[in-house]
Amino acid sequence: MIGIDELNARIEAIVPEVAAFRHSLHRIPELAGDEWKTSETIRARLAPLNLEVEKPFLKTDVIAFLNRDRKPNLTLRADMDALPLEESDKECPYCSLHPGRMHACGHDGHVAMLYGAAKILSECREEVPCSVRFLFQPGEEMACMARALLESGALDHPEPDFITGLHIWPGEPRGRICTKPGVLMAAAVFFRIVLRGRGGHGSLPGAARNPIDCAADIMTASRAVVPSNCVLTFCSCHAGRNSTVIPELTELEGTIRFTDPEKGTRLLADFEKSVRDLAAEREIRCEFHSSLPYLPVINREEAFEKVRNLVSGWCGKEAFHELSGHTMSSEDFSWYLRRYPGIFCHLGAGPSAQLHSPQFDFDDRLLSAGIRYFCVLALGLFRS
């Protein structure tokens, strides 16, 4: 059986190629559901590996199998979409070629790590005691396409006996697999508020019904309805075009995050009531829209213990870090864990620019840790 020293040697041998692959993906960031070039690039890389590659279920997803007929099944997932942000570092030799889009959440690194694992595992397939599904998922950001993949039957044949994924995470111990049992990440509600008033001249506010004033009331009052361990954030505000015209329309968008479903439900109801009451006071017509696409990411205790013991046993205790608390960020991996045994982990990035910022870039020196994690699970999780 392949050991950790041989595995590490194989990983280090391919890291330059995997890093170059990541850079190629970083140049072509694509938004949720439109990852056409990304999907094509991944398929081209997988082609020489003698894997069974599926036709897409959702147009841009890429699913490939190793040892498909073996039981049980381990599913390894990486997300592949980018964000609508302008990259700040234009001097980077592999910076985004798509204006207004960039890989600001590390998904290019996630794809590269999963490809690296596929390459290594395909070369030692007889050592792998299970089938492995390599799942390159589109639309994690905002679109929550994990749910759509499940509904399409993409994970039905075979169903996973264990599913896992990694996400780069600034601030957590560098190069370590970081996770915890129970709630790891929060649920997410997205809201949109449309306020319709009566426009007018900026010098005559009394003759108009200014929806901007109403929006200011809503943002101020919202602080009073947020319970502990919940987050309510306004992320978008659009109103007016110049400094002399009171607009008729203002739109607000944002997110609510929570880990306790009861608190989250109450917060959403209280917030909507506050919005509608404040709009009525100012005689502003109000539309309130909300959706709950992201559930809490909850790791089962048994899965946590299996992965902690496996990673620590193969790579040493310093390779694994148990987190003391959850994050208020969200992930559609929650839909997989709702149906199948498994675990979601963070890959510690240490000091780093924050995710979803124009300054973020995946650190290539962390690629080996992610590849190692995927390979260790494939080689060891189902070995008696």
N, C-alpha and C positions, 0 to 999 in steps of 0.2 A: 504494500500500500504506500502511496506517495506520502511523504512526511513534510513537516513544516519547512525544513531547510530547502528541500527540493522545490516546494511550492514557492517559497520566497525567491529562489533563484530564477524560476520561470517567470514570476511576476516582474522582477527587475529587468529581465531581458526584453520584455515587451512594453515597458512603460514609455520609452521614447515614441514608439508607434501609437500607443494609446493617447499620449499627450497631443501628438500631431492630429489625430482624429478629433480630439476635443476642439482643437483650434479651428479645424474645418467646420465644425458645427457652430462654433461661436461666431463665425463670419456670416452665417445664414440664419439668424434667429427668425422664428416664425410663430405666430400667435395660435392660440388654442383652436384646434380643428383644421388649421391650414398649414400643417407641417409637411408640405409636399416634398420640398427639397431635402428636409431632414430625414423623412421616411425613406426617400430614394437613396440617400447617402448611407443610412444604416443597412438597408437591404444589400447594397453593394459590398459593404464590409463583411456581412454574414455569409455571402455567397460561397466563398472558398472553404467554409468551415464544415461542410457536409452535415448541415442541420436540416431538419424538416421545417421549412418556412411556410407559414399559413398565408392565405389571401387575407386582405384587410377585412375586419368586421365593421370598422368605423372610418373607412377611407384612408386614414393616415397611420393607423396603429401598425406595429410590426410585432409578430409573435413567432418565435422559433422554438423548436423542440430538440432536445438531446435525449436519446434513449426513450423515445416516446412510449414504447410498449412496456417499459418497466414500471413496476409499482413499488412504493407509492410515488406521488408527484410532489416536487418542490417547485414553486413558482417564484421567480425573482423579477422584481419590477423596477423600472426606471421611468421617470417622466421626461418629456422631451420638448415641451413648449416653452416659449419665451414671453417677455413682457413688453408692453408699449412704453418703453423708456428710451431716451437718447443716451447712448454711451458717452461717458465723460472723457475717457482716455483715448483720444483719437490717435495718439502716438503708438498705441499697442499694435504690434505687427499683425495681429489676427483680429482686430476690432470689427465690429458689426458693419457689414456692407449694406444693411437694410436700414435706411433712416427711420428714426423713431421707434426702433425695436432693438432689444438686446437680451442676452442671457444674464439677467440680473438676479437669478435665483439658483444658479448652479446646475440647471437641468442638463446643460451640455456635459458637465462632469459626471452626472449620474449615468447618462447614456454611455459615455466613454468607459466608465467602470464596469458596467454590465457587459459591454462588448468585450472588454479585456477578460472578464470571467468566462464568457462564452468561448473565446479563443483558447484559453488554457484548458477548460473542461472538455472541449472537443478533441483536444490532443491526448487526453488521458481518459477517454469515455468509459473504458472498461473498469476503471477505478471508481466510477460514479455508480452507487448502488440504487439509484432511483431515476425516474424521468425528471428532466428539468425543463420548465417553460421559461424562456427569456421573454419578458413582456415589456416592450417599449411603448409606453402609454402616451397618447396625445391628451391635450386639454386638461391638465391638472389645475391650471390657474383659471379661476372664475367659472370655467365651463363644467367642472366636476364630471369629467368623462369616464371616470372609473365606474360610476353607476351605469352609464350607458353601455359600457363594455360588458358588465355583468348581465344587463338586460338583453344584450345581443347574443348571449351564449358563448362569448369568447373564452370563458374559463370552464366550460362544461365538459370537455372531452380531452383529457380527464379533468375532473375537478381537483383543485389543489388539496393535498393533505397538510401542506404548510405553505404560507406565503409571507414574503418579507420584502422590505425595501429600505433604502437609505436616503437621507437628505443631509447635505452639508449644513453645518450649523455654527455660525460665528459665536465666539465667546465660550464655547464648551471645550473641554480639554483636547488639545490638538492631536489629531491622528487616532483618537480613541473612539470605539463604538459606544455611544451614549444613549441610554434608554432607561425605562423604568416600568414596573408593573402598574396596571391600572391606567388612569387617564394620563396620556402623554401630551395631547394637543386638544384644543378646544373646538367646539362646534362654531359654525359661522352663519349668521343671518346677514343678508344684503338687503338694504332698503333704498327706496327712491321716493322722494317727496316732491310733488309738483304743486306749486302755489300760484294761483291765478288771481291777480288783483285788478286794479284800474290804473292805467298809465296816465302820465301827465307831465307838466313842466316842472323841472327841478326847483324852480322858485316858488311853486305853489303846492307844497306837500299836502296841505289840508284838502285840496280838491281831488286828490288821488287816493288810491289804496295801495300803498307801496308793499309789494311782496318781499322786498329785501328786509324791511323792518320786521316783518313776520318771521322771516328766516333767522334773523338775529335773536328774536325772542325764543324760537325753538331751540337754537344751539345753546343759549344760556340756560334755559329751563331743563334741558336734557340731563344736566349734571345731577339734578335732584332725584332722578328716577333710577339711577344706576346703582344696584346693590353691590356688596362686596364680591370679589372674585368674578366680576363681569366687566366687560369693556364695551363702550359705545363711542364710535369715532366717526366724525364727518370727514369724508375724503374728497368730496367734489361739490362745488357751488358755482352755478352759472346763472348770471342775471345781468341784463343791460349791456349797452354797447358804448355809451359815452357819458359825459359828466353833466348833461343838462336834461336828459329824458328819464323820467321814472318809468321803469319797465312794467309790462303787464305780467310777466312770467319770471319765476325763479324756480330752479330745480336744485335739490340737495340729494346727494348720494352718500352712503356710508355703510358701516358694518357694525354688527353686535356680536360679541364673542362671549361664550360661557361654557362651563364644564358641567354645571348642574342643570338638567333639563327643566326642572320646576322653576328655578330662578330665571332661566332664559325665557321661558314662556311668559312669566309674569312681567319681566322687563319689557318684552316686545309689546305686550298689551298696554302696559302703563305708558310707554313711549308713544304709541299710536294715539292713545287717548289725549295725552298732553299736546301732541301736534294738532289734532283736530280741534281741541278746545281753544288753543291759541289762535288758530286760523279763524275760527268762528268769531272770536272777540274782535278781530280786525276786519271782519266781513270779507275774508279771503277764501276763495274756493280752494279746496284741498283734495289732492289724490295721494293716497298712501299705498305703496306697493312693497311687499317683502317676500323673500324666499329663504328657505333653509336648505341649501345644497350640501353643506358639510356637517357631518356628525362628529362627535368627539372621537378622537383616535384612542382606543382602549386596548391595551396589551393585556392578554390573559397571563395570570401568574405562572401557569405551567409552561407556556411558551417562553416567558422571560427567563425562567430557571434553565430551560434547555439551552437557550442561546448563550446565556452568561457562562454556563459550565463549558459549553463547546468552545466559545471564543477564548475563554481563559485557559482552557486545557491545551488548545493548539498554540495560542499566541502569547500566553503569559497573562497574569492577572492585570498587568499594566495596560493591556490592550482594551479592557472593558471598563466602563465607568457607569455606575448606577446614579441616575439623576435624582435629586432630592425633591424636585417639583416639576409641574407641567408648564407648558408655554401656552399663551393665548393665541398663537398662530394656529392655522387649520390646514388640513390635508385630506384629499379625497380618498386616500388609502383607508380611511375609516370605513368605507363601504366594503372593502375586501375583508377587513377584520370582523365586520358584522356577520359575515357569512362563513368564513373559513378560519381555522386555527392559524396563528402566525404572529408576527411582531413587526413593529415599525421602529426604526432606530435613527438617531442623528449621528453624523460623522463630524466630530469636533474639529473646528477650523481654527481654534485659538483666536488671538486678536485679529480682527478682520473688519473690512467695511461691511455694513449691514446688508442683509438680503433686501431685495427690491429697491436698492439704491443705485444711481448711475455709476458709482465707483466700484461696485462689487465685481470680482472676478474669481473664478474657481482656482484654487492653488493646485497646480499640477503635482506638487509633492505629496498630495493626499490621495492621489489616484491608486497607489499601491494598497493603501489600507482598505479602500472600498472593494477592490478586486479580491483581496485576500478574504474579506468577510464573505462575499458571495461564494467563493470557492470552498472555504471551510465548511459552510453549511451544506453545499452540494456533496462534498466528500464525506462528511461526518455525521450529519443530522440523523440519517436513517440507517447508519451502520450499527449493527448489534455488537 
